[in-house]
């Protein structure tokens, strides 16, 4: 059984990214917008700023009160969209309940959408025409590559259909020539479907939901979930102790997908900066 060490992979990728950013020769800036005072979101924003500093990306944070209006939120995003010194924009989710997430995300231009949530980027992913992919699913693909597991020709089962993980995960696997099944709360015969998976991705947010009898021998299992067990200890959506006895490769929680998500955000921000410079040079060449 192989443990897919996301922490080690993320550290290696950040070192490589740090070198690329230093060689890029221009400042790269990521702007994060946080509306409200969600404690988990505040931690995530601090972690993103720390990761930016580690790889050499400038980080700016725009804090809006819990009571901010839709107009104020969209106004902040519009200003950042027009700022040529900002390469990437991230709107920290979830938003306070009175704010419209979809309308706000539309204010982030596709070329600065480093979270991959803009509907145009989602469309590009769905039609296999490039674009910027959501960070967590992209991190999972890097972990599969790191483990030497090619999705091509494999049956991949994704448990969960969220817009942030499940759906883009399924599309990335499909684009890599896997045969993909998406399971969710209304899926019948879930256990039987999971047992057919060569690659099983769990992203439902239910502690230790995937048990050993749901996994076939030799499967690769990626655990996207982050939960707390009855003792308050971090755990994933997979019963790691028992499933690991059957799996060919498995990712742990913590130390698996989590570190890769923020690393992919850094990757996407650098990619956005590269793309913006290429378009700028193309325009200059035409003039």
DRENTI-260952 format. One record per atom (N, C-alpha, C): residue in three letters; x, y, z. Coordinates in steps of 0.2 Angstrom, whole numbers, always signed. Layout:
BEGIN
R     r      c1      c2      c3
R   ALA       X       Y       Z
...
This chain:
BEGIN
R     r      c1      c2      c3
R   UNK      +4      -6      +0
R   UNK      +0      +0      +0
R   UNK      +4      +6      +0
R   UNK      +3     +11      -4
R   UNK      +6     +17      -5
R   UNK      +2     +23      -2
R   UNK      +6     +27      +2
R   UNK      +2     +33      +5
R   UNK      +4     +39      +0
R   UNK      -1     +42      -2
R   UNK      +1     +48      -6
R   UNK      +1     +54      -2
R   UNK      +8     +56      -1
R   UNK      +9     +61      +4
R   UNK      +8     +68      +0
R   UNK      +3     +71      +1
R   UNK      +1     +78      -2
R   UNK      +5     +83      +1
R   UNK      +7     +83      +7
R   UNK     +11     +88     +10
R   UNK     +18     +88      +7
R   UNK     +21     +82      +6
R   UNK     +28     +82      +3
R   UNK     +28     +84      -4
R   UNK     +22     +82      -8
R   UNK     +21     +84     -15
R   UNK     +21     +92     -15
R   UNK     +16     +95     -11
R   UNK     +15    +102     -11
R   UNK     +22    +106     -10
R   UNK     +26    +103      -5
R   UNK     +32    +107      -3
R   UNK     +37    +107     -10
R   UNK     +37    +101     -13
R   UNK     +41    +101     -19
R   UNK     +39    +105     -25
R   UNK     +32    +105     -25
R   UNK     +29    +110     -31
R   UNK     +30    +117     -29
R   UNK     +30    +119     -23
R   UNK     +31    +126     -21
R   UNK     +38    +128     -22
R   UNK     +43    +124     -21
R   UNK     +50    +125     -22
R   UNK     +51    +127     -30
R   UNK     +48    +122     -34
R   UNK     +48    +123     -41
R   UNK     +45    +130     -43
R   UNK     +39    +131     -40
R   UNK     +35    +137     -42
R   UNK     +39    +143     -40
R   UNK     +42    +143     -34
R   UNK     +46    +149     -32
R   UNK     +52    +150     -37
R   UNK     +55    +145     -40
R   UNK     +60    +147     -45
R   UNK     +57    +150     -51
R   UNK     +51    +147     -53
R   UNK     +48    +150     -59
R   UNK     +46    +157     -58
R   UNK     +43    +159     -52
R   UNK     +41    +166     -51
R   UNK     +47    +170     -50
R   UNK     +52    +168     -48
R   UNK     +58    +172     -47
R   UNK     +61    +174     -54
R   UNK     +61    +169     -59
R   UNK     +63    +170     -66
R   UNK     +58    +173     -70
R   UNK     +52    +174     -68
R   UNK     +47    +178     -72
R   UNK     +48    +185     -73
R   UNK     +51    +188     -68
R   UNK     +54    +195     -69
R   UNK     +49    +200     -68
R   UNK     +43    +199     -66
R   UNK     +38    +204     -65
R   UNK     +34    +202     -58
R   UNK     +32    +207     -54
R   UNK     +28    +206     -48
R   UNK     +21    +202     -50
R   UNK     +20    +197     -46
R   UNK     +13    +194     -47
R   UNK      +9    +195     -41
R   UNK      +3    +197     -41
R   UNK      -1    +198     -36
R   UNK      -8    +195     -36
R   UNK      -9    +192     -30
R   UNK     -16    +189     -29
R   UNK     -20    +193     -24
R   UNK     -26    +194     -26
R   UNK     -30    +198     -21
R   UNK     -36    +193     -18
R   UNK     -37    +193     -12
R   UNK     -42    +189      -9
R   UNK     -47    +194      -5
R   UNK     -53    +192      -7
R   UNK     -59    +196      -4
R   UNK     -63    +192      +1
R   UNK     -63    +194      +7
R   UNK     -67    +191     +12
R   UNK     -72    +195     +15
R   UNK     -78    +192     +14
R   UNK     -84    +196     +17
R   UNK     -87    +192     +23
R   UNK     -87    +196     +29
R   UNK     -89    +193     +35
R   UNK     -84    +190     +39
R   UNK     -86    +187     +44
R   UNK     -81    +185     +50
R   UNK     -81    +177     +51
R   UNK     -82    +173     +46
R   UNK     -82    +166     +47
R   UNK     -75    +164     +49
R   UNK     -74    +161     +55
R   UNK     -68    +159     +58
R   UNK     -64    +155     +53
R   UNK     -67    +150     +50
R   UNK     -63    +145     +46
R   UNK     -61    +149     +40
R   UNK     -65    +153     +37
R   UNK     -63    +157     +31
R   UNK     -57    +162     +33
R   UNK     -57    +165     +39
R   UNK     -51    +169     +41
R   UNK     -45    +165     +41
R   UNK     -45    +159     +44
R   UNK     -39    +154     +44
R   UNK     -37    +153     +37
R   UNK     -42    +151     +32
R   UNK     -40    +150     +25
R   UNK     -36    +156     +22
R   UNK     -39    +162     +23
R   UNK     -36    +168     +20
R   UNK     -29    +169     +23
R   UNK     -28    +168     +30
R   UNK     -21    +168     +32
R   UNK     -16    +163     +29
R   UNK     -19    +157     +29
R   UNK     -15    +152     +26
R   UNK     -13    +154     +18
R   UNK     -17    +157     +15
R   UNK     -16    +158      +8
R   UNK     -11    +164      +7
R   UNK     -11    +169     +12
R   UNK      -6    +174     +12
R   UNK      +1    +171     +14
R   UNK      +1    +167     +18
R   UNK      +7    +164     +20
R   UNK     +10    +160     +14
R   UNK      +6    +156     +11
R   UNK      +8    +152      +5
R   UNK     +11    +157      +0
R   UNK      +8    +163      -1
R   UNK     +10    +168      -6
R   UNK     +17    +170      -4
R   UNK     +18    +172      +2
R   UNK     +24    +174      +4
R   UNK     +30    +169      +3
R   UNK     +28    +163      +4
R   UNK     +33    +157      +3
R   UNK     +35    +157      -4
R   UNK     +31    +158      -9
R   UNK     +33    +157     -16
R   UNK     +35    +163     -20
R   UNK     +34    +169     -16
R   UNK     +36    +175     -19
R   UNK     +30    +179     -23
R   UNK     +24    +177     -21
R   UNK     +18    +181     -24
R   UNK     +16    +186     -19
R   UNK     +14    +192     -22
R   UNK     +12    +198     -17
R   UNK      +4    +196     -16
R   UNK      +3    +197      -9
R   UNK      -4    +195      -7
R   UNK      -8    +202      -4
R   UNK     -14    +203      -7
R   UNK     -17    +208      -4
R   UNK     -24    +206      -2
R   UNK     -27    +208      +4
R   UNK     -33    +205      +7
R   UNK     -38    +211      +8
R   UNK     -44    +211      +5
R   UNK     -49    +215      +6
R   UNK     -54    +213     +10
R   UNK     -55    +216     +16
R   UNK     -60    +213     +21
R   UNK     -66    +218     +21
R   UNK     -72    +214     +20
R   UNK     -78    +218     +20
R   UNK     -82    +215     +26
R   UNK     -86    +220     +30
R   UNK     -90    +217     +35
R   UNK     -96    +212     +34
R   UNK     -98    +209     +39
R   UNK    -103    +204     +38
R   UNK    -110    +207     +35
R   UNK    -110    +214     +36
R   UNK    -116    +217     +34
R   UNK    -116    +220     +27
R   UNK    -110    +219     +24
R   UNK    -109    +223     +17
R   UNK    -115    +221     +13
R   UNK    -116    +225      +8
R   UNK    -121    +224      +3
R   UNK    -119    +221      -3
R   UNK    -123    +218      -7
R   UNK    -121    +215     -14
R   UNK    -117    +220     -18
R   UNK    -120    +226     -18
R   UNK    -117    +232     -22
R   UNK    -110    +233     -19
R   UNK    -109    +233     -13
R   UNK    -102    +234     -10
R   UNK     -97    +229     -12
R   UNK     -99    +223     -11
R   UNK     -95    +217     -13
R   UNK     -93    +217     -21
R   UNK     -98    +218     -25
R   UNK     -97    +218     -32
R   UNK     -93    +224     -34
R   UNK     -94    +230     -30
R   UNK     -89    +235     -32
R   UNK     -82    +234     -30
R   UNK     -81    +231     -25
R   UNK     -74    +229     -23
R   UNK     -71    +224     -28
R   UNK     -75    +219     -31
R   UNK     -72    +215     -36
R   UNK     -71    +218     -42
R   UNK     -75    +223     -44
R   UNK     -75    +226     -50
R   UNK     -68    +231     -50
R   UNK     -67    +234     -45
R   UNK     -61    +238     -44
R   UNK     -54    +233     -45
R   UNK     -54    +228     -42
R   UNK     -49    +223     -43
R   UNK     -48    +220     -50
R   UNK     -54    +219     -53
R   UNK     -54    +217     -60
R   UNK     -51    +222     -64
R   UNK     -52    +228     -63
R   UNK     -49    +234     -67
R   UNK     -42    +235     -66
R   UNK     -39    +233     -60
R   UNK     -32    +234     -58
R   UNK     -27    +230     -61
R   UNK     -23    +233     -66
R   UNK     -19    +229     -70
R   UNK     -13    +226     -66
R   UNK     -12    +228     -60
R   UNK      -7    +226     -56
R   UNK      -9    +219     -52
R   UNK     -15    +218     -52
R   UNK     -18    +212     -49
R   UNK     -19    +206     -54
R   UNK     -16    +201     -53
R   UNK     -16    +195     -58
R   UNK     -21    +190     -57
R   UNK     -23    +189     -50
R   UNK     -28    +184     -48
R   UNK     -32    +187     -43
R   UNK     -39    +185     -43
R   UNK     -44    +187     -38
R   UNK     -47    +181     -35
R   UNK     -47    +180     -29
R   UNK     -51    +175     -25
R   UNK     -56    +178     -21
R   UNK     -62    +175     -22
R   UNK     -68    +177     -17
R   UNK     -68    +171     -12
R   UNK     -67    +173      -6
R   UNK     -67    +167      -1
R   UNK     -75    +165      +0
R   UNK     -76    +159      +0
R   UNK     -83    +156      +1
R   UNK     -83    +152      +7
R   UNK     -88    +151     +11
R   UNK     -95    +154      +9
R   UNK     -96    +161     +10
R   UNK    -100    +164      +7
R   UNK    -102    +171      +8
R   UNK    -108    +172     +14
R   UNK    -108    +177     +17
R   UNK    -114    +178     +21
R   UNK    -121    +177     +18
R   UNK    -126    +174     +21
R   UNK    -132    +171     +18
R   UNK    -135    +176     +13
R   UNK    -135    +183     +15
R   UNK    -139    +188     +11
R   UNK    -136    +190      +4
R   UNK    -130    +187      +3
R   UNK    -126    +189      -3
R   UNK    -127    +184      -8
R   UNK    -127    +186     -15
R   UNK    -128    +181     -20
R   UNK    -121    +179     -23
R   UNK    -119    +173     -22
R   UNK    -112    +171     -24
R   UNK    -111    +171     -31
R   UNK    -116    +168     -35
R   UNK    -116    +168     -42
R   UNK    -115    +174     -45
R   UNK    -119    +179     -43
R   UNK    -118    +186     -46
R   UNK    -111    +189     -44
R   UNK    -109    +188     -38
R   UNK    -102    +190     -36
R   UNK     -97    +187     -40
R   UNK     -97    +181     -41
R   UNK     -92    +177     -45
R   UNK     -91    +180     -52
R   UNK     -97    +182     -55
R   UNK     -97    +184     -62
R   UNK     -93    +191     -63
R   UNK     -92    +194     -57
R   UNK     -88    +200     -58
R   UNK     -80    +199     -58
R   UNK     -78    +193     -57
R   UNK     -71    +191     -58
R   UNK     -70    +189     -65
R   UNK     -66    +193     -69
R   UNK     -64    +191     -76
R   UNK     -61    +184     -76
R   UNK     -63    +181     -82
R   UNK     -60    +174     -82
R   UNK     -53    +173     -82
R   UNK     -49    +178     -84
R   UNK     -42    +178     -84
R   UNK     -39    +179     -77
R   UNK     -43    +181     -73
R   UNK     -41    +182     -66
R   UNK     -44    +178     -61
R   UNK     -48    +173     -63
R   UNK     -52    +168     -59
R   UNK     -47    +162     -57
R   UNK     -43    +163     -52
R   UNK     -38    +158     -50
R   UNK     -41    +152     -46
R   UNK     -48    +153     -44
R   UNK     -51    +148     -41
R   UNK     -55    +143     -46
R   UNK     -55    +145     -52
R   UNK     -59    +141     -57
R   UNK     -66    +141     -57
R   UNK     -69    +146     -54
R   UNK     -76    +146     -52
R   UNK     -80    +150     -57
R   UNK     -77    +154     -61
R   UNK     -81    +158     -66
R   UNK     -84    +153     -71
R   UNK     -90    +155     -73
R   UNK     -94    +151     -77
R   UNK     -90    +149     -84
R   UNK     -87    +154     -86
R   UNK     -83    +153     -93
R   UNK     -77    +148     -92
R   UNK     -74    +148     -86
R   UNK     -69    +143     -85
R   UNK     -72    +136     -84
R   UNK     -77    +136     -81
R   UNK     -81    +130     -80
R   UNK     -83    +127     -87
R   UNK     -85    +131     -91
R   UNK     -87    +129     -98
R   UNK     -81    +127    -102
R   UNK     -75    +130    -101
R   UNK     -69    +128    -105
R   UNK     -67    +121    -102
R   UNK     -68    +120     -96
R   UNK     -66    +113     -93
R   UNK     -71    +108     -96
R   UNK     -77    +110     -96
R   UNK     -82    +105     -98
R   UNK     -81    +103    -105
R   UNK     -79    +107    -109
R   UNK     -78    +106    -116
R   UNK     -70    +104    -118
R   UNK     -66    +103    -113
R   UNK     -59    +101    -113
R   UNK     -55    +106    -118
R   UNK     -56    +113    -116
R   UNK     -53    +118    -120
R   UNK     -48    +122    -116
R   UNK     -46    +119    -111
R   UNK     -41    +123    -106
R   UNK     -45    +127    -101
R   UNK     -42    +133    -100
R   UNK     -45    +137     -94
R   UNK     -42    +135     -88
R   UNK     -44    +139     -83
R   UNK     -41    +138     -76
R   UNK     -46    +133     -72
R   UNK     -43    +128     -69
R   UNK     -47    +123     -66
R   UNK     -47    +124     -58
R   UNK     -53    +122     -55
R   UNK     -53    +123     -48
R   UNK     -47    +119     -44
R   UNK     -45    +122     -39
R   UNK     -39    +121     -36
R   UNK     -39    +114     -33
R   UNK     -44    +112     -29
R   UNK     -44    +105     -26
R   UNK     -44     +99     -31
R   UNK     -48     +99     -36
R   UNK     -48     +94     -41
R   UNK     -42     +94     -45
R   UNK     -39    +100     -46
R   UNK     -32    +100     -49
R   UNK     -27     +97     -45
R   UNK     -27     +98     -39
R   UNK     -22     +95     -34
R   UNK     -23     +88     -34
R   UNK     -29     +85     -34
R   UNK     -30     +78     -34
R   UNK     -27     +75     -40
R   UNK     -28     +78     -46
R   UNK     -25     +75     -52
R   UNK     -17     +75     -52
R   UNK     -14     +80     -49
R   UNK      -7     +80     -47
R   UNK      -5     +75     -43
R   UNK      -9     +73     -38
R   UNK      -8     +68     -33
R   UNK      -8     +61     -37
R   UNK     -13     +60     -41
R   UNK     -13     +54     -45
R   UNK      -7     +53     -49
R   UNK      -5     +58     -52
R   UNK      +1     +58     -56
R   UNK      +8     +56     -52
R   UNK      +8     +59     -46
R   UNK     +13     +58     -41
R   UNK     +14     +51     -39
R   UNK      +8     +48     -39
R   UNK      +7     +41     -37
R   UNK      +8     +36     -42
R   UNK      +9     +39     -48
R   UNK     +10     +34     -54
R   UNK      +4     +31     -56
R   UNK      -2     +34     -55
R   UNK      -9     +31     -57
R   UNK     -11     +36     -62
R   UNK     -12     +33     -68
R   UNK     -15     +36     -74
R   UNK     -22     +35     -74
R   UNK     -26     +40     -75
R   UNK     -34     +39     -76
R   UNK     -36     +36     -82
R   UNK     -31     +36     -87
R   UNK     -33     +34     -94
R   UNK     -36     +26     -94
R   UNK     -42     +25     -96
R   UNK     -45     +19     -97
R   UNK     -47     +16     -90
R   UNK     -46     +20     -85
R   UNK     -49     +17     -78
R   UNK     -56     +19     -77
R   UNK     -59     +16     -72
R   UNK     -66     +18     -70
R   UNK     -65     +22     -63
R   UNK     -66     +28     -64
R   UNK     -66     +33     -58
R   UNK     -73     +35     -56
R   UNK     -73     +34     -49
R   UNK     -80     +35     -46
R   UNK     -79     +41     -41
R   UNK     -83     +47     -42
R   UNK     -82     +53     -38
R   UNK     -89     +53     -33
R   UNK     -88     +53     -27
R   UNK     -93     +53     -22
R   UNK     -94     +61     -20
R   UNK     -99     +64     -23
R   UNK    -100     +71     -21
R   UNK    -101     +75     -28
R   UNK    -105     +79     -28
R   UNK    -107     +83     -34
R   UNK    -106     +91     -33
R   UNK    -103     +93     -29
R   UNK    -102    +100     -27
R   UNK     -99    +104     -33
R   UNK    -101    +110     -34
R   UNK     -98    +114     -39
R   UNK     -90    +116     -38
R   UNK     -88    +115     -32
R   UNK     -81    +117     -30
R   UNK     -76    +110     -31
R   UNK     -79    +104     -30
R   UNK     -75     +98     -30
R   UNK     -78     +93     -35
R   UNK     -84     +90     -33
R   UNK     -86     +85     -37
R   UNK     -87     +85     -44
R   UNK     -90     +91     -46
R   UNK     -91     +92     -54
R   UNK     -85     +93     -57
R   UNK     -81     +98     -55
R   UNK     -75     +99     -59
R   UNK     -70     +93     -59
R   UNK     -70     +89     -53
R   UNK     -66     +83     -52
R   UNK     -68     +78     -58
R   UNK     -74     +77     -59
R   UNK     -77     +72     -64
R   UNK     -75     +74     -71
R   UNK     -75     +81     -72
R   UNK     -73     +83     -79
R   UNK     -65     +83     -80
R   UNK     -61     +84     -75
R   UNK     -54     +83     -76
R   UNK     -52     +76     -77
R   UNK     -56     +71     -74
R   UNK     -55     +64     -75
R   UNK     -57     +62     -82
R   UNK     -63     +65     -84
R   UNK     -65     +63     -90
R   UNK     -60     +66     -96
R   UNK     -58     +72     -95
R   UNK     -53     +74     -99
R   UNK     -46     +70    -100
R   UNK     -45     +67     -94
R   UNK     -39     +62     -94
R   UNK     -41     +55     -96
R   UNK     -47     +54    -100
R   UNK     -49     +48    -103
R   UNK     -51     +43     -98
R   UNK     -53     +45     -92
R   UNK     -56     +40     -87
R   UNK     -63     +39     -89
R   UNK     -66     +33     -87
R   UNK     -73     +32     -87
R   UNK     -76     +34     -80
R   UNK     -80     +39     -80
R   UNK     -82     +42     -74
R   UNK     -89     +41     -72
R   UNK     -90     +40     -66
R   UNK     -97     +39     -62
R   UNK     -97     +44     -57
R   UNK    -102     +48     -56
R   UNK    -103     +53     -51
R   UNK    -108     +50     -46
R   UNK    -107     +50     -40
R   UNK    -112     +47     -35
R   UNK    -114     +53     -30
R   UNK    -120     +53     -28
R   UNK    -122     +58     -23
R   UNK    -128     +55     -19
R   UNK    -131     +60     -15
R   UNK    -136     +58     -10
R   UNK    -142     +54     -13
R   UNK    -143     +54     -19
R   UNK    -149     +51     -22
R   UNK    -146     +44     -26
R   UNK    -140     +43     -26
R   UNK    -137     +37     -29
R   UNK    -140     +31     -26
R   UNK    -142     +26     -30
R   UNK    -144     +19     -28
R   UNK    -138     +15     -29
R   UNK    -138     +10     -24
R   UNK    -133      +5     -25
R   UNK    -126      +8     -24
R   UNK    -125     +13     -20
R   UNK    -119     +16     -19
R   UNK    -113     +12     -18
R   UNK    -114      +7     -13
R   UNK    -108      +3     -11
R   UNK    -106      -1     -17
R   UNK    -111      -4     -21
R   UNK    -109      -8     -27
R   UNK    -105      -4     -32
R   UNK    -107      +2     -33
R   UNK    -104      +6     -38
R   UNK     -97      +8     -36
R   UNK     -96     +10     -30
R   UNK     -89     +11     -27
R   UNK     -84      +5     -28
R   UNK     -87      -1     -27
R   UNK     -83      -7     -27
R   UNK     -80      -8     -34
R   UNK     -83      -5     -39
R   UNK     -81      -6     -46
R   UNK     -75      -1     -48
R   UNK     -74      +4     -43
R   UNK     -69      +9     -45
R   UNK     -62      +7     -45
R   UNK     -58      +9     -50
R   UNK     -51      +9     -50
R   UNK     -48     +15     -46
R   UNK     -52     +20     -47
R   UNK     -50     +27     -43
R   UNK     -56     +29     -40
R   UNK     -56     +30     -33
R   UNK     -61     +32     -29
R   UNK     -60     +39     -26
R   UNK     -64     +44     -27
R   UNK     -63     +50     -24
R   UNK     -69     +52     -20
R   UNK     -67     +53     -13
R   UNK     -72     +54      -8
R   UNK     -72     +62      -7
R   UNK     -78     +65      -8
R   UNK     -79     +72      -7
R   UNK     -86     +74      -5
R   UNK     -88     +72      +1
R   UNK     -95     +73      +3
R   UNK     -95     +76     +10
R   UNK     -90     +76     +14
R   UNK     -90     +79     +20
R   UNK     -93     +75     +26
R   UNK     -92     +69     +26
R   UNK     -95     +64     +31
R   UNK     -90     +60     +33
R   UNK     -88     +60     +40
R   UNK     -83     +57     +43
R   UNK     -83     +49     +42
R   UNK     -77     +47     +39
R   UNK     -76     +40     +38
R   UNK     -82     +36     +35
R   UNK     -85     +40     +30
R   UNK     -91     +37     +26
R   UNK     -89     +31     +22
R   UNK     -83     +31     +19
R   UNK     -81     +26     +14
R   UNK     -77     +21     +19
R   UNK     -81     +15     +19
R   UNK     -78      +9     +23
R   UNK     -75      +4     +18
R   UNK     -71      -1     +21
R   UNK     -67      -6     +17
R   UNK     -72     -10     +13
R   UNK     -78     -11     +15
R   UNK     -82     -15     +10
R   UNK     -85     -11      +4
R   UNK     -83      -5      +4
R   UNK     -85      -1      -2
R   UNK     -79      +0      -7
R   UNK     -73      -3      -6
R   UNK     -67      -2     -10
R   UNK     -65      -9     -12
R   UNK     -63      -9     -19
R   UNK     -61     -16     -21
R   UNK     -53     -16     -20
R   UNK     -50     -22     -20
R   UNK     -43     -23     -19
R   UNK     -39     -19     -24
R   UNK     -34     -16     -22
R   UNK     -30     -13     -27
R   UNK     -32      -6     -30
R   UNK     -38      -3     -27
R   UNK     -40      +3     -29
R   UNK     -36      +9     -27
R   UNK     -36     +15     -30
R   UNK     -33     +21     -28
R   UNK     -38     +25     -25
R   UNK     -37     +27     -18
R   UNK     -42     +31     -15
R   UNK     -40     +38     -13
R   UNK     -43     +43     -15
R   UNK     -41     +50     -13
R   UNK     -47     +53      -9
R   UNK     -45     +55      -3
R   UNK     -50     +58      +2
R   UNK     -49     +65      +2
R   UNK     -55     +68      +0
R   UNK     -55     +76      +0
R   UNK     -58     +79      +6
R   UNK     -61     +74     +10
R   UNK     -65     +77     +16
R   UNK     -61     +79     +22
R   UNK     -63     +84     +25
R   UNK     -60     +86     +32
R   UNK     -65     +87     +37
R   UNK     -65     +82     +42
R   UNK     -70     +82     +47
R   UNK     -67     +81     +54
R   UNK     -71     +81     +59
R   UNK     -68     +79     +66
R   UNK     -72     +73     +68
R   UNK     -68     +68     +71
R   UNK     -71     +62     +74
R   UNK     -73     +63     +81
R   UNK     -76     +58     +84
R   UNK     -79     +59     +90
R   UNK     -74     +61     +96
R   UNK     -68     +61     +94
R   UNK     -63     +63     +99
R   UNK     -60     +70     +97
R   UNK     -63     +73     +92
R   UNK     -61     +80     +90
R   UNK     -55     +80     +85
R   UNK     -53     +74     +83
R   UNK     -47     +73     +79
R   UNK     -49     +74     +72
R   UNK     -44     +77     +68
R   UNK     -46     +78     +61
R   UNK     -46     +71     +57
R   UNK     -51     +70     +53
R   UNK     -51     +64     +49
R   UNK     -55     +66     +42
R   UNK     -55     +61     +38
R   UNK     -57     +62     +31
R   UNK     -64     +59     +30
R   UNK     -66     +58     +24
R   UNK     -72     +55     +22
R   UNK     -71     +47     +22
R   UNK     -65     +45     +22
R   UNK     -63     +38     +22
R   UNK     -61     +35     +28
R   UNK     -63     +29     +30
R   UNK     -60     +25     +35
R   UNK     -53     +23     +34
R   UNK     -48     +27     +35
R   UNK     -41     +26     +33
R   UNK     -38     +20     +35
R   UNK     -39     +18     +42
R   UNK     -36     +13     +45
R   UNK     -38      +6     +41
R   UNK     -44      +5     +39
R   UNK     -47      -1     +36
R   UNK     -46      -1     +29
R   UNK     -48      +5     +26
R   UNK     -47      +5     +18
R   UNK     -40      +4     +16
R   UNK     -35      +7     +20
R   UNK     -28      +7     +18
R   UNK     -26      +0     +17
R   UNK     -29      -5     +20
R   UNK     -27     -12     +20
R   UNK     -29     -15     +13
R   UNK     -33     -12     +10
R   UNK     -36     -15      +3
R   UNK     -33     -11      -3
R   UNK     -31      -4      -2
R   UNK     -30      +0      -7
R   UNK     -23      -1     -10
R   UNK     -22      +1     -16
R   UNK     -15      +1     -19
R   UNK     -12      +7     -17
R   UNK     -16     +13     -17
R   UNK     -13     +19     -15
R   UNK     -19     +23     -11
R   UNK     -17     +27      -6
R   UNK     -22     +31      -3
R   UNK     -19     +37      +0
R   UNK     -23     +43      +0
R   UNK     -21     +49      +3
R   UNK     -24     +50     +10
R   UNK     -19     +52     +15
R   UNK     -21     +53     +22
R   UNK     -25     +60     +23
R   UNK     -28     +60     +29
R   UNK     -31     +66     +31
R   UNK     -29     +67     +39
R   UNK     -25     +72     +41
R   UNK     -22     +77     +37
R   UNK     -16     +75     +33
R   UNK     -14     +80     +29
R   UNK      -7     +78     +25
R   UNK      -8     +76     +18
R   UNK     -15     +76     +15
R   UNK     -16     +73      +9
R   UNK     -18     +79      +4
R   UNK     -24     +80      +3
R   UNK     -27     +84      -2
R   UNK     -26     +92      +0
R   UNK     -27     +93      +7
R   UNK     -27     +99     +10
R   UNK     -21    +104      +8
R   UNK     -15    +101      +9
R   UNK      -9    +106      +7
R   UNK      -9    +107      -1
R   UNK     -12    +102      -5
R   UNK     -11    +103     -12
R   UNK     -16    +108     -15
R   UNK     -22    +110     -11
R   UNK     -27    +114     -13
R   UNK     -24    +121     -14
R   UNK     -20    +124      -8
R   UNK     -17    +130      -8
R   UNK     -11    +131     -13
R   UNK      -8    +125     -14
R   UNK      -2    +125     -19
R   UNK      -5    +126     -26
R   UNK     -10    +123     -27
R   UNK     -13    +124     -34
R   UNK     -16    +131     -35
R   UNK     -18    +134     -29
R   UNK     -20    +141     -30
R   UNK     -14    +146     -32
R   UNK      -8    +144     -29
R   UNK      -2    +147     -31
R   UNK      +0    +146     -38
R   UNK      -1    +140     -40
R   UNK      +0    +137     -47
R   UNK      -4    +141     -52
R   UNK     -11    +142     -50
R   UNK     -16    +145     -55
R   UNK     -14    +153     -55
R   UNK     -12    +156     -50
R   UNK     -10    +163     -50
R   UNK      -4    +164     -54
R   UNK      +1    +160     -54
R   UNK      +6    +160     -59
R   UNK      +4    +159     -66
R   UNK      +0    +154     -67
R   UNK      -3    +153     -74
R   UNK      -6    +159     -76
R   UNK     -10    +162     -72
R   UNK     -14    +168     -74
R   UNK      -9    +174     -76
R   UNK      -4    +175     -72
R   UNK      +1    +180     -74
R   UNK      +4    +178     -81
R   UNK      +6    +172     -82
R   UNK      +9    +170     -88
R   UNK      +4    +172     -94
R   UNK      -2    +170     -93
R   UNK      -7    +171     -99
R   UNK      -8    +178    -100
R   UNK      -8    +182     -95
R   UNK      -9    +189     -95
R   UNK      -3    +193     -99
R   UNK      +3    +191     -97
R   UNK      +8    +193    -101
R   UNK      +9    +191    -108
R   UNK      +7    +185    -109
R   UNK      +7    +183    -116
R   UNK      +2    +187    -121
R   UNK      -4    +188    -118
R   UNK      -9    +192    -121
R   UNK      -7    +199    -122
R   UNK      -4    +202    -117
R   UNK      -1    +209    -118
R   UNK      +4    +209    -123
R   UNK      +9    +205    -123
R   UNK     +14    +205    -129
R   UNK     +11    +204    -136
R   UNK      +6    +200    -136
R   UNK      +2    +199    -142
R   UNK      -1    +205    -145
R   UNK      -4    +209    -140
R   UNK      -7    +215    -142
R   UNK      -2    +220    -144
R   UNK      +4    +220    -141
R   UNK      +9    +225    -142
R   UNK     +12    +223    -149
R   UNK     +12    +217    -151
R   UNK     +15    +215    -157
R   UNK     +11    +217    -163
R   UNK      +4    +217    -162
R   UNK      -1    +219    -167
R   UNK      -1    +227    -168
R   UNK      +1    +231    -163
R   UNK      +1    +238    -164
R   UNK      +7    +241    -167
